[in-house]
Amino acid sequence: KARKLGHKVSSLVIYSVWPLPEKEIADSLKNIKKVIVPEMNNGQYINEIQRFTDINTEVTGVNMMNTKLINPEKIFEEIIK
């Protein structure tokens, strides 16, 4: 849906909380303008992701703490902001 509107999007799925795959994350974030970190918590992981981004990279979170899955529409809304 975002690509159809002309947005360049990709995803990185991280299956590990610890140890953090630092090199893989850093390599994936090169030349990225915006990062959206969906989390089913209060946003603890976003701080780790911010460590690997350039100072000009916008990092934002989409958080849910009510045991419901994050609706893809919420992520889409962040993409098009």
C-alpha positions as a Markdown table, in Angstrom:
| # | Residue | x | y | z |
|---|---|---|---|---|
| 1 | Lys | 0.0 | 0.0 | 0.0 |
| 2 | Ala | 2.8 | 2.4 | 0.9 |
| 3 | Arg | 4.8 | 1.5 | -2.2 |
| 4 | Lys | 1.7 | 2.1 | -4.4 |
| 5 | Leu | 1.7 | 5.7 | -3.0 |
| 6 | Gly | 5.4 | 6.1 | -4.0 |
| 7 | His | 7.0 | 5.5 | -0.6 |
| 8 | Lys | 10.3 | 3.5 | -0.5 |
| 9 | Val | 9.8 | 1.0 | 2.3 |
| 10 | Ser | 11.5 | -2.2 | 3.5 |
| 11 | Ser | 11.4 | -4.2 | 6.7 |
| 12 | Leu | 13.9 | -5.7 | 9.1 |
| 13 | Val | 12.6 | -8.4 | 11.5 |
| 14 | Ile | 14.8 | -9.0 | 14.5 |
| 15 | Tyr | 14.2 | -12.3 | 16.3 |
| 16 | Ser | 16.6 | -11.7 | 19.1 |
| 17 | Val | 16.4 | -9.4 | 22.1 |
| 18 | Trp | 19.8 | -10.4 | 23.4 |
| 19 | Pro | 22.4 | -10.6 | 22.1 |
| 20 | Leu | 21.5 | -7.7 | 19.8 |
| 21 | Pro | 22.7 | -8.3 | 16.2 |
| 22 | Glu | 24.5 | -5.0 | 16.2 |
| 23 | Lys | 26.4 | -5.3 | 12.9 |
| 24 | Glu | 23.3 | -6.5 | 11.0 |
| 25 | Ile | 21.2 | -3.6 | 12.4 |
| 26 | Ala | 23.8 | -1.0 | 11.7 |
| 27 | Asp | 24.3 | -2.3 | 8.1 |
| 28 | Ser | 20.5 | -2.2 | 7.5 |
| 29 | Leu | 20.2 | 1.4 | 8.7 |
| 30 | Lys | 22.7 | 2.9 | 6.4 |
| 31 | Asn | 21.2 | 5.8 | 4.3 |
| 32 | Ile | 17.8 | 5.3 | 5.9 |
| 33 | Lys | 15.8 | 8.5 | 6.4 |
| 34 | Lys | 13.0 | 7.1 | 8.7 |
| 35 | Val | 12.8 | 4.1 | 11.0 |
| 36 | Ile | 9.5 | 2.9 | 12.6 |
| 37 | Val | 9.9 | 0.5 | 15.5 |
| 38 | Pro | 6.7 | -1.3 | 16.3 |
| 39 | Glu | 6.7 | -2.7 | 19.8 |
| 40 | Met | 4.2 | -4.5 | 22.0 |
| 41 | Asn | 5.6 | -2.8 | 25.1 |
| 42 | Asn | 6.4 | 0.8 | 26.3 |
| 43 | Gly | 9.2 | 1.3 | 23.8 |
| 44 | Gln | 12.3 | -0.2 | 25.3 |
| 45 | Tyr | 13.8 | -1.5 | 22.0 |
| 46 | Ile | 13.6 | 1.8 | 20.2 |
| 47 | Asn | 16.5 | 3.1 | 22.3 |
| 48 | Glu | 18.7 | 0.3 | 21.1 |
| 49 | Ile | 17.8 | 1.0 | 17.4 |
| 50 | Gln | 18.5 | 4.7 | 17.8 |
| 51 | Arg | 22.1 | 3.8 | 18.7 |
| 52 | Phe | 22.7 | 2.6 | 15.2 |
| 53 | Thr | 21.0 | 5.4 | 13.2 |
| 54 | Asp | 22.5 | 8.5 | 11.7 |
| 55 | Ile | 21.8 | 11.8 | 13.5 |
| 56 | Asn | 19.5 | 12.8 | 10.5 |
| 57 | Thr | 17.4 | 9.6 | 10.7 |
| 58 | Glu | 14.0 | 10.0 | 12.2 |
| 59 | Val | 13.2 | 7.2 | 14.6 |
| 60 | Thr | 9.6 | 6.8 | 15.8 |
| 61 | Gly | 7.8 | 4.0 | 17.7 |
| 62 | Val | 4.4 | 2.4 | 17.3 |
| 63 | Asn | 3.5 | 0.9 | 20.7 |
| 64 | Met | 0.7 | -1.2 | 22.0 |
| 65 | Met | 0.5 | -2.5 | 25.6 |
| 66 | Asn | -3.0 | -3.9 | 25.7 |
| 67 | Thr | -2.1 | -7.5 | 24.6 |
| 68 | Lys | -3.6 | -6.9 | 21.1 |
| 69 | Leu | -1.4 | -7.2 | 18.0 |
| 70 | Ile | -0.3 | -4.0 | 16.3 |
| 71 | Asn | -2.6 | -3.3 | 13.4 |
| 72 | Pro | -0.6 | -2.8 | 10.2 |
| 73 | Glu | -2.7 | 0.3 | 9.5 |
| 74 | Lys | -1.0 | 2.0 | 12.5 |
| 75 | Ile | 2.4 | 1.4 | 10.9 |
| 76 | Phe | 1.1 | 2.6 | 7.5 |
| 77 | Glu | -0.1 | 5.8 | 9.2 |
| 78 | Glu | 3.5 | 6.4 | 10.5 |
| 79 | Ile | 4.9 | 5.8 | 7.0 |
| 80 | Ile | 2.8 | 8.4 | 5.3 |
| 81 | Lys | 3.3 | 11.1 | 8.0 |
